[in-house]
């Protein structure tokens, strides 16, 4: 388990902060098959997901959307989704 900067505990295989600045943070999360990140949202920041080894699925709630990514593909999730 890894305690994220937001206080959310993540049950993931790996968590590495690659870069952090005043207005951004880049992390690499490694998830084993079946692992998930809990539902959450960011009020002012976007998430950019890059699939390094796939497949992986990114889901949003508002609006409801599903992004199915393979290795090398990416998607952006805007704030408040």
N, C-alpha and C positions, 0 to 999 in steps of 0.2 A: 504494500500500500504506500502511496505517496501523498503527502499533504501539499496541495497546490497553493500558490500565492493567495488565492481567494479564500482559502480556508476549506475548500472542498477536498474531501479525501477521495483519491482515485485508486481503484483496485485494478492496476495495469501491470503488465510484465516489465515495462521500463519507462522511465521518465527522465529526460535530460534537457536542461535549459541550455540552449545553444548560444543565445544572444539575448541581452536585455538592455533596454534603454529607457529614457524618460517616457516615451509614448508608444513603445512596442515591446513585445517579448516573443521570442521564437523558441518553441519547445518541440522535442521529438517524443511522441508517445508510442510505445510499442504495446500492442494489444494482442494477446493470444486469441485463438478462435473462441468466440462466445463472450469475450470481455467487452464491456461497454463503458462509456463515460456517462455519468448521470445527466438527466435533463437539466439544462440551465440556459441562461441567456446573458448577453452583455448589453448594457444600456447605451454605451457610447462607442464601443469598439467592434470591429469586424473580425471574424475568424477566417483564415485561409487554410484550407486543408489540402495537403499534397500527399498522394498515395505513393509511398516508396516501394511497397511490396503489397500486392493485392490478392484478391479484391477487398474492398472495404465499402461500407455504406455510411453516409452522413444523412441524418434526418433532422428536419426542423418542424416546429409545431405551429407557428403563426407567421406566415402561412405554412400549412402542412406541405412539405416537400421532401423528396427522397433523391439523393445523389448517389448513384452507383459508380464507384471509381475503380479503375484498374491501375496497375503500376505506371507512374508517369503522368497520370491525370490529376487535375485539381479542381476545386470549387471554392467559391467565396460565399460566406454566410454573413449578411449585413447585420448591424446592431438591431436589437429588439425582435429577433426571430427565434 
